[in-house]
Amino acid sequence: DFVCDKRGERLYVQVTYLLASEETVNREFNAYDSIRDNFPKYVISLDELDMSRNGIKHRNIRDFLLAEEWN
């Protein structure tokens, strides 16, 4: 959904309402399959349970927006 660039740093962000089905989980996390760099990759949702996998970080939207740093 979003790529954030600032002074040579990059951050990838996929946003979804909820990761309520396996189809949604696969769609959001698999969106990063073709990206081969080592910049941080996030899936953001309203879910409270951390569903991070394969180096891709899952964060609750509130926690993500209030974070001091995202790396």
Number of C-alpha atoms within 10 A of each C-alpha: 10 10 10 9 10 7 5 5 9 15 16 17 18 18 17 17 11 14 21 10 9 9 9 14 15 11 14 19 19 12 12 16 7 7 11 7 8 9 12 15 22 24 25 23 19 15 17 13 11 10 14 13 9 6 10 17 18 24 21 17 18 13 12 16 12 9 10 8 7 12 11
